[in-house]
Amino acid sequence: MEANHSKYWMDLGVCEDGNHYGIPWFPNFKSIVFYHEPTFTANGYEIPETYEDMVALSEQIVADGLELLEVAWWVSAVPGLAILATVLGLNLFGDWLRDYLDPRSRRSRMT
């Protein structure tokens, strides 16, 4: 494997015991899960290691009545504001560009 792959790719395939059992064929992240460490610590939650563990933890969090927005409101607010700023900026730029490039608008400005 070392002859066909760079050190970077080989390092991706090293397991905790130091052995290679394979390397990623087409590595990409479908999603990344972030968690709020103080909330996990305070409630005794452990980081799930399998998908089934994650589903069980999600069900436990719901059963405990924990609301994410009560703990970490910024998880939805910050991306929402970023989307708002992007869309608003692109719309304003598009309006300006249309006014600047539209010949009918130029004539109306010149008179």
Secondary structure, DSSP 8 states (H G I E B T S, - for coil): -TTTS-HHHHHHTB-TTS-BS---SS---S------HHHHHHHT----SSHHHHHHHHHHHHHTT--HHHH-THHHHHHHHHHHHHHHHHHHHHHHHHHHH-HHHHHHHH-
